[in-house]
């Protein structure tokens, strides 16, 4: 039963990571274009709530998965693991 739950939470995490990489690419483009037109940087706030939701969803799933494996991890530590997927801008 534990294995099935871990697999289920891992499947839930996949779209969150994909959205994170898509957001990273879009943020790089916006950062590059905002050097030309500063007001274009406001566009990045459109998908910011989705980024936050995906980060919380991924960290929650990771925290639950590790607790199912017997590893005690805080939610804040799981958020750090999520952020480590992506390079710094």
Secondary structure, DSSP 8 states (H G I E B T S, - for coil): -HHHHHHHHHHHHHHHHHHHHHHHHHHHHHHHHHTT-GGGGGGGGTTHHHHHHHHHHHHHHHHHHHHHTT----HHHHHHHHHTTS---
